Amino acid sequence: MTLVVLMFFGLILTGLPIGYVLGIAGVTGLLQIGGHNFLTMAPKRFFEGLDLFTFMAMPFFILAGEIMNRSGITERLADFANALVGYLRGGLAHSNMVASVMFAGMTGAAVSDTAAFGNTLVPAMVKEGYTRPFSCAVTVAGSIIGPTIPPSNLMVIYGSLMGVSIAGLFAAGILPGLLICLLCMAVIAALGRRLNLPKSERGPSLRRIVTAFRSSFLALLMPAIILGGILLGIVTPTEAAAIAVFYALFIGVVVYRALTFDDIVDMLIRTARITGVVFLIIASASILSWWMTFMQIPQAIAAAMLSLSTNPKVVLGLILVLLLVIGMFMDINAALIILAPVLGPLTATIGMDPVHAGVMIVLSLNISLMTPPVGACLFVLSSVTGERIERISVALVPFLAVEIAVLFMVAYWSDMTLFLPRLLLGK
C-alpha cells in the first residue's frame, strides 16, 4: 500500500495529469496484490467505470453550455439580471451573482460560468470602476453556484457511482445554491460603501425589466424544461440533457441566428475534449477505487475517524475538513470518485440520508474550485482576464467565508437540505 501512496503523490508533484496518475497508481496496486495475473483486470475496470447510462448526461450538458456561450444566451441573461438588481450599489456585482443562478440552471458547470462571465461581466465591471481583483472574486464566488443548483455534472457522477437518486440530489441542491447567492449579495452590499462600489444613476425600471425579460424569455425557459422534466418524472437526467442541447441549438440557430456550421463543429470538438478528460479521470479512478476496496481502505479510514469520536457531529466536522483540504490539492472529479466510496458508507454509519450526504460532499468539492493552489475557476479566470491568482484569492476571502458557512448549514441542518426533495419527490 505504501508504494501506491508514494506513487500517487509523487506523480502528482511532477505535474502529470491526474487521469494518468490515477491509472498508473491503480495498475501499480493491481501488480502489488496479484502480480501480472491481476493486470487483465485493468481494461475491464477501465470500461466498467464508464459503463453507466447516466454518464451520457455529462457531454450533453457540457455541449449545451458551449452553445449558450456562443449564441448570445449568456449576454441576454446578464442583461436581465442587470435590469433586476443593477440599480443597487455594486449593481453589476449583484447582477453577476443573479446571472450565475440563471446560468446554473442550464449547464451545471462552474468553469463554463467562469469563462463566460470572465469574458463579458468582468470587463464591464472594470469599465464601471470596480477593481479587477474584486470583479474576478465576485465571478469566481458566483461560479460555484453552477454545479450546486441543478443540473450538476458532479451530482450526476455521485448519483451514478453511489446509486443515489439524481433527481433527489438535484432537488436538494436548489436551496443551498440560492442561499450562496443571497449571502454573497449580502457581502457585496456590506462592502458597498467601504469599497465605494459604483452605483447606477438610473433607478429600478419596470419597463427595462419587462424588455430584458422578453429578450431572455426563451433562455429562461430552459431550466424549467430541464428541471421540470426530471423532477416530475417525465424524463431521465440523460434525456433532459439531450433535450437541453436540442433546445439551445434551436434557439441559437433558428431564433437568434447566431451560430454557423463552423461554430457547431468547434463546439463539438471542445465538448469532446472536455468530456474525454473527465471520462479518463473516471475510468482511471475506477481501477484505483477497486484496489482501495480490495485493500479495505474505506473501512480503515472510517474506523480511524470513528476512533477519534463516535459523536456524529464531530465525525461530520472531520469529514468536512477532509473534503475541503483534499479539494485544495486534487481535481474535484478525481476527488469525488475516490472519496465517494469511502465517505458514503461512513455518512450512512452516522445516520445521514444518502441524498443529504451527496449534496454535502458535492458542495464541499465545489468550494475547492475557488481555493488555491488547484482551484480550476481561479486558473480559468486568471487566464481570461490576466489578473494574478494571488490578488483574486485575497479579494475572495469574505465570499469564501460565507460559502463555507453555507456548507456547514447544509451539513448540520438536514431539514433545510432535504426540504425540497421531500416536498417534490417524497424522499
C-alpha positions as CSV (number, residue, x, y, z in Angstrom):
1,M,0.0,0.0,0.0
2,T,2.9,2.4,0.8
3,L,4.2,2.0,-2.8
4,V,0.9,3.0,-4.3
5,V,0.5,6.0,-2.0
6,L,4.1,7.2,-2.8
7,M,3.5,6.6,-6.5
8,F,0.2,8.6,-6.4
9,F,1.6,11.7,-4.6
10,G,4.9,11.5,-6.3
11,L,3.4,11.7,-9.7
12,I,1.0,14.5,-8.7
13,L,4.1,16.5,-7.6
14,T,5.7,16.0,-11.0
15,G,2.7,17.7,-12.6
16,L,1.5,14.6,-14.5
17,P,-2.2,14.9,-15.5
18,I,-4.5,13.5,-12.8
19,G,-6.1,10.9,-15.2
20,Y,-2.7,9.3,-15.8
21,V,-1.7,9.5,-12.1
22,L,-4.9,7.6,-11.1
23,G,-4.4,4.9,-13.8
24,I,-0.7,4.4,-13.0
25,A,-1.3,4.2,-9.3
26,G,-4.2,1.8,-9.8
27,V,-2.2,-0.5,-12.1
28,T,0.7,-0.4,-9.5
29,G,-1.8,-1.5,-6.9
30,L,-3.0,-4.4,-9.0
31,L,0.6,-5.6,-9.6
32,Q,1.3,-5.3,-5.9
33,I,-1.5,-7.6,-4.8
34,G,-1.7,-10.1,-7.6
35,G,1.2,-9.7,-9.9
36,H,0.8,-9.9,-13.7
37,N,-2.3,-12.0,-13.4
38,F,-4.2,-9.1,-12.0
39,L,-3.3,-6.8,-14.9
40,T,-6.0,-8.4,-17.0
41,M,-8.5,-6.7,-14.7
42,A,-7.3,-3.2,-15.6
43,P,-9.1,-3.0,-19.1
44,K,-12.2,-4.5,-17.6
45,R,-12.3,-2.0,-14.7
46,F,-11.5,0.8,-17.1
47,F,-14.5,0.0,-19.3
48,E,-16.9,-0.7,-16.4
49,G,-16.0,2.6,-14.8
50,L,-17.7,4.3,-17.7
51,D,-20.4,1.8,-18.5
52,L,-23.2,3.8,-16.8
53,F,-26.1,5.2,-18.8
54,T,-26.4,8.3,-16.6
55,F,-22.8,9.4,-17.5
56,M,-24.2,10.2,-21.0
57,A,-25.8,13.3,-19.5
58,M,-22.4,15.0,-18.9
59,P,-21.3,15.6,-22.5
60,F,-24.9,16.8,-23.3
61,F,-24.8,19.4,-20.5
62,I,-21.3,20.5,-21.5
63,L,-22.4,20.9,-25.1
64,A,-25.5,22.9,-24.0
65,G,-23.2,25.3,-22.1
66,E,-21.0,25.7,-25.1
67,I,-24.0,26.5,-27.3
68,M,-25.3,29.1,-24.9
69,N,-22.0,30.9,-24.6
70,R,-21.6,31.1,-28.4
71,S,-25.3,32.0,-29.2
72,G,-25.5,35.1,-27.0
73,I,-27.8,33.5,-24.4
74,T,-25.3,34.3,-21.7
75,E,-25.3,38.0,-22.5
76,R,-29.1,38.1,-22.5
77,L,-29.2,36.5,-19.1
78,A,-26.7,39.0,-17.8
79,D,-28.8,41.9,-19.2
80,F,-31.9,40.6,-17.5
81,A,-30.0,40.2,-14.2
82,N,-28.7,43.7,-14.5
83,A,-32.3,45.0,-15.1
84,L,-33.4,43.3,-11.9
85,V,-30.6,44.4,-9.5
86,G,-28.3,46.7,-11.4
87,Y,-29.6,49.9,-9.8
88,L,-28.3,48.9,-6.3
89,R,-24.9,50.0,-5.1
90,G,-22.5,47.4,-6.5
91,G,-25.2,46.7,-9.1
92,L,-23.0,44.9,-11.6
93,A,-21.6,42.7,-8.9
94,H,-25.2,41.8,-7.8
95,S,-26.0,41.2,-11.4
96,N,-23.1,38.8,-11.7
97,M,-24.5,36.7,-8.9
98,V,-28.0,36.7,-10.2
99,A,-26.8,35.8,-13.7
100,S,-24.8,32.9,-12.2
101,V,-28.0,31.5,-10.7
102,M,-29.7,31.7,-14.1
103,F,-26.8,30.2,-15.9
104,A,-26.5,27.4,-13.3
105,G,-30.0,26.2,-14.1
106,M,-28.8,25.4,-17.7
107,T,-25.3,23.9,-17.6
108,G,-24.3,22.9,-14.1
109,A,-20.6,23.7,-14.9
110,A,-18.6,26.2,-12.8
111,V,-15.8,26.5,-15.3
112,S,-18.2,27.4,-18.1
113,D,-19.7,30.1,-15.9
114,T,-16.3,31.5,-15.1
115,A,-15.2,31.6,-18.7
116,A,-18.4,33.1,-19.9
117,F,-18.6,35.9,-17.3
118,G,-14.9,36.4,-17.3
119,N,-15.1,37.5,-20.9
120,T,-18.3,39.6,-20.5
121,L,-19.1,40.8,-17.0
122,V,-15.6,41.3,-15.6
123,P,-14.6,43.8,-18.4
124,A,-17.9,45.5,-17.9
125,M,-17.3,45.8,-14.1
126,V,-13.8,47.1,-14.6
127,K,-15.1,49.7,-17.0
128,E,-17.7,50.8,-14.5
129,G,-15.0,51.4,-11.8
130,Y,-14.7,48.1,-10.0
131,T,-11.2,46.9,-9.2
132,R,-10.2,43.9,-11.4
133,P,-9.4,41.6,-8.4
134,F,-12.9,42.3,-6.9
135,S,-14.6,41.8,-10.2
136,C,-12.8,38.4,-10.6
137,A,-13.6,37.4,-7.0
138,V,-17.3,38.0,-7.5
139,T,-17.3,36.0,-10.7
140,V,-15.4,33.1,-9.1
141,A,-17.7,33.1,-6.0
142,G,-20.8,33.0,-8.2
143,S,-19.4,30.3,-10.4
144,I,-19.7,27.5,-7.9
145,I,-23.4,28.1,-7.8
146,G,-23.3,26.3,-11.2
147,P,-22.6,22.8,-10.0
148,T,-24.7,23.3,-6.9
149,I,-28.0,24.3,-8.5
150,P,-29.1,21.6,-10.9
151,P,-28.3,20.3,-13.4
152,S,-24.9,19.4,-11.9
153,N,-22.3,17.2,-13.5
154,L,-20.8,16.4,-10.1
155,M,-24.2,15.2,-8.9
156,V,-24.6,13.0,-11.9
157,I,-21.2,11.4,-11.1
158,Y,-22.0,11.0,-7.4
159,G,-25.5,9.6,-8.0
160,S,-24.3,7.2,-10.7
161,L,-21.4,5.9,-8.6
162,M,-23.3,5.6,-5.3
163,G,-26.7,4.5,-6.6
164,V,-28.3,7.7,-5.1
165,S,-31.3,9.4,-6.8
166,I,-30.0,12.0,-9.2
167,A,-33.4,13.8,-9.1
168,G,-33.2,13.9,-5.3
169,L,-29.7,15.4,-5.5
170,F,-30.9,17.9,-8.0
171,A,-33.8,19.0,-5.8
172,A,-31.6,19.2,-2.7
173,G,-29.1,21.4,-4.4
174,I,-31.5,24.2,-5.2
175,L,-31.8,25.9,-1.7
176,P,-28.1,25.8,-0.9
177,G,-27.3,27.3,-4.3
178,L,-29.8,30.1,-3.8
179,L,-28.5,30.7,-0.2
180,I,-25.0,31.1,-1.5
181,C,-26.3,33.7,-4.0
182,L,-28.2,35.7,-1.3
183,L,-25.3,35.6,1.2
184,C,-22.7,36.6,-1.4
185,M,-25.0,39.5,-2.4
186,A,-25.2,40.4,1.3
187,V,-21.3,40.6,1.3
188,I,-21.4,42.8,-1.7
189,A,-23.9,45.1,0.0
190,A,-21.8,45.2,3.2
191,L,-18.7,46.1,1.2
192,G,-20.5,48.6,-0.9
193,R,-19.8,51.8,1.0
194,R,-16.4,50.7,2.4
195,L,-15.1,49.9,-1.1
196,N,-17.1,52.7,-2.6
197,L,-18.6,50.4,-5.2
198,P,-20.3,52.1,-8.2
199,K,-24.0,52.8,-8.1
200,S,-26.1,53.3,-11.2
201,E,-27.6,56.7,-11.7
202,R,-30.8,55.0,-13.0
203,G,-33.3,53.7,-10.5
204,P,-35.3,50.5,-10.9
205,S,-37.3,50.5,-14.1
206,L,-40.3,48.1,-14.7
207,R,-40.1,48.9,-18.5
208,R,-36.4,47.9,-18.6
209,I,-37.2,44.7,-16.6
210,V,-40.0,43.7,-19.0
211,T,-37.9,44.4,-22.1
212,A,-34.9,42.4,-20.7
213,F,-37.3,39.6,-19.7
214,R,-38.8,39.4,-23.2
215,S,-35.3,39.3,-24.7
216,S,-34.2,36.4,-22.4
217,F,-37.5,34.6,-22.1
218,L,-36.6,31.7,-24.3
219,A,-33.3,31.2,-22.5
220,L,-35.1,31.3,-19.1
221,L,-37.5,28.5,-20.2
222,M,-34.5,26.1,-20.4
223,P,-34.1,25.5,-16.6
224,A,-37.9,25.0,-16.3
225,I,-37.8,22.4,-19.1
226,I,-34.7,20.6,-17.7
227,L,-35.7,20.6,-14.0
228,G,-39.4,20.3,-14.5
229,G,-39.0,17.2,-16.7
230,I,-36.6,15.5,-14.2
231,L,-38.5,16.3,-11.0
232,L,-41.9,15.4,-12.4
233,G,-40.5,12.1,-13.6
234,I,-41.2,12.8,-17.3
235,V,-37.6,12.3,-18.4
236,T,-34.4,10.9,-17.0
237,P,-31.4,13.3,-16.4
238,T,-29.8,11.9,-19.6
239,E,-32.9,12.6,-21.7
240,A,-33.2,16.0,-20.1
241,A,-29.6,16.8,-21.1
242,A,-30.2,15.8,-24.7
243,I,-33.4,18.0,-24.8
244,A,-31.3,20.9,-23.4
245,V,-28.8,20.5,-26.3
246,F,-31.7,20.4,-28.9
247,Y,-33.4,23.4,-27.3
248,A,-30.2,25.5,-27.0
249,L,-29.3,24.6,-30.6
250,F,-32.8,25.6,-31.9
251,I,-32.6,29.0,-30.1
252,G,-29.0,29.6,-31.3
253,V,-29.6,28.6,-34.9
254,V,-33.2,29.3,-35.7
255,V,-34.3,32.1,-33.3
256,Y,-31.1,34.1,-32.6
257,R,-29.3,33.1,-35.8
258,A,-26.0,33.4,-34.0
259,L,-24.4,30.1,-34.9
260,T,-22.7,28.9,-38.0
261,F,-21.7,25.5,-39.1
262,D,-18.1,26.2,-38.1
263,D,-19.2,27.2,-34.6
264,I,-21.1,23.9,-34.2
265,V,-18.0,21.9,-35.3
266,D,-15.8,23.8,-32.9
267,M,-18.3,23.3,-30.0
268,L,-18.4,19.6,-30.7
269,I,-14.6,19.4,-30.6
270,R,-14.4,21.4,-27.4
271,T,-17.1,19.2,-25.8
272,A,-15.3,16.0,-26.9
273,R,-12.0,17.3,-25.3
274,I,-13.6,18.3,-22.0
275,T,-15.6,15.0,-21.8
276,G,-12.6,13.0,-22.7
277,V,-10.6,14.4,-19.9
278,V,-13.4,13.8,-17.3
279,F,-14.1,10.3,-18.6
280,L,-10.4,9.4,-18.5
281,I,-10.3,10.5,-14.8
282,I,-13.4,8.5,-14.1
283,A,-12.2,5.3,-15.8
284,S,-8.7,5.5,-14.3
285,A,-10.1,6.2,-10.9
286,S,-12.3,3.1,-11.1
287,I,-9.1,1.0,-11.2
288,L,-7.7,2.7,-8.1
289,S,-11.1,2.5,-6.4
290,W,-11.2,-1.3,-6.9
291,W,-7.8,-1.6,-5.4
292,M,-8.8,0.6,-2.4
293,T,-11.9,-1.6,-1.9
294,F,-9.8,-4.8,-2.1
295,M,-7.4,-3.4,0.5
296,Q,-10.3,-2.4,2.7
297,I,-9.0,1.2,2.8
298,P,-12.5,2.8,3.1
299,Q,-13.2,0.7,6.1
300,A,-9.9,1.6,7.6
301,I,-10.5,5.4,7.1
302,A,-14.0,5.1,8.6
303,A,-12.7,3.2,11.6
304,A,-9.9,5.8,12.1
305,M,-12.4,8.6,12.1
306,L,-14.8,6.8,14.4
307,S,-11.9,6.0,16.7
308,L,-11.4,9.8,17.2
309,S,-15.1,10.2,18.2
310,T,-18.4,8.4,17.9
311,N,-20.3,11.7,18.1
312,P,-22.0,12.2,14.7
313,K,-21.5,15.9,14.8
314,V,-17.8,15.6,15.4
315,V,-17.4,12.9,12.6
316,L,-19.3,15.2,10.3
317,G,-16.9,18.1,11.1
318,L,-13.9,15.8,10.4
319,I,-15.4,14.8,7.0
320,L,-15.9,18.5,6.0
321,V,-12.3,19.4,6.9
322,L,-11.0,16.3,5.0
323,L,-13.1,17.3,1.9
324,L,-12.0,21.0,2.0
325,V,-8.3,20.1,2.4
326,I,-8.2,17.4,-0.3
327,G,-10.2,19.6,-2.6
328,M,-7.4,22.2,-2.4
329,F,-4.9,19.8,-3.9
330,M,-6.8,17.5,-6.2
331,D,-9.1,17.7,-9.3
332,I,-12.6,17.7,-8.0
333,N,-13.8,14.9,-10.3
334,A,-11.0,12.7,-9.2
335,A,-11.5,13.6,-5.5
336,L,-15.2,12.8,-5.8
337,I,-14.7,9.4,-7.5
338,I,-12.0,8.4,-4.9
339,L,-13.7,9.8,-1.8
340,A,-17.4,8.9,-2.5
341,P,-17.0,5.1,-1.9
342,V,-15.0,6.0,1.3
343,L,-17.3,8.7,2.8
344,G,-20.6,7.3,1.6
345,P,-20.7,4.3,3.9
346,L,-19.2,6.5,6.7
347,T,-22.0,9.0,6.4
348,A,-24.5,6.1,6.5
349,T,-22.9,4.9,9.7
350,I,-23.6,8.2,11.5
351,G,-27.2,8.2,10.2
352,M,-27.1,10.6,7.3
353,D,-29.6,10.4,4.4
354,P,-27.8,9.4,1.2
355,V,-29.1,12.5,-0.7
356,H,-28.1,14.8,2.2
357,A,-24.6,13.3,2.3
358,G,-24.3,13.6,-1.5
359,V,-25.1,17.3,-1.6
360,M,-22.7,18.0,1.3
361,I,-19.9,16.2,-0.5
362,V,-20.6,17.9,-3.8
363,L,-20.8,21.3,-2.3
364,S,-17.6,20.8,-0.3
365,L,-15.7,20.0,-3.6
366,N,-17.4,22.8,-5.4
367,I,-15.9,25.3,-2.9
368,S,-12.5,23.8,-3.7
369,L,-12.9,25.2,-7.3
370,M,-12.2,28.7,-5.8
371,T,-9.3,27.8,-3.4
372,P,-5.7,27.7,-4.4
373,P,-3.4,26.0,-5.3
374,V,-5.5,23.9,-7.7
375,G,-8.8,25.8,-7.9
376,A,-9.8,25.4,-11.5
377,C,-12.0,28.5,-11.6
378,L,-9.2,30.7,-10.4
379,F,-6.9,29.5,-13.1
380,V,-9.5,29.9,-15.8
381,L,-10.4,33.5,-14.7
382,S,-6.7,34.4,-14.4
383,S,-6.0,33.2,-17.9
384,V,-9.1,35.0,-19.3
385,T,-8.6,38.3,-17.5
386,G,-4.8,38.4,-16.9
387,E,-5.3,39.1,-13.2
388,R,-2.9,37.3,-10.8
389,I,-4.3,34.4,-8.8
390,E,-2.9,35.8,-5.6
391,R,-4.8,39.1,-5.9
392,I,-8.1,37.3,-6.8
393,S,-7.6,34.9,-3.8
394,V,-7.3,37.8,-1.3
395,A,-10.4,39.5,-2.7
396,L,-12.2,36.1,-2.4
397,V,-11.8,35.8,1.4
398,P,-15.2,37.2,2.5
399,F,-17.1,35.3,-0.2
400,L,-15.2,32.1,0.7
401,A,-16.2,32.6,4.4
402,V,-19.9,32.8,3.7
403,E,-19.8,29.8,1.3
404,I,-18.1,27.7,3.9
405,A,-20.8,28.9,6.4
406,V,-23.4,27.6,3.9
407,L,-21.6,24.3,3.7
408,F,-21.8,23.8,7.4
409,M,-25.5,24.8,7.3
410,V,-26.1,22.1,4.6
411,A,-24.2,19.5,6.6
412,Y,-25.8,20.2,10.0
413,W,-29.3,21.3,9.1
414,S,-30.7,18.3,7.3
415,D,-34.3,19.6,7.2
416,M,-33.2,22.6,5.1
417,T,-31.2,20.4,2.7
418,L,-33.9,17.8,2.3
419,F,-36.9,20.1,2.3
420,L,-37.3,20.2,-1.5
421,P,-36.6,16.5,-2.1
422,R,-39.3,15.6,0.5
423,L,-41.7,18.2,-1.0
424,L,-41.2,17.3,-4.7
425,L,-40.2,13.7,-4.6
426,G,-41.3,12.4,-1.2
427,K,-37.7,11.5,-0.3
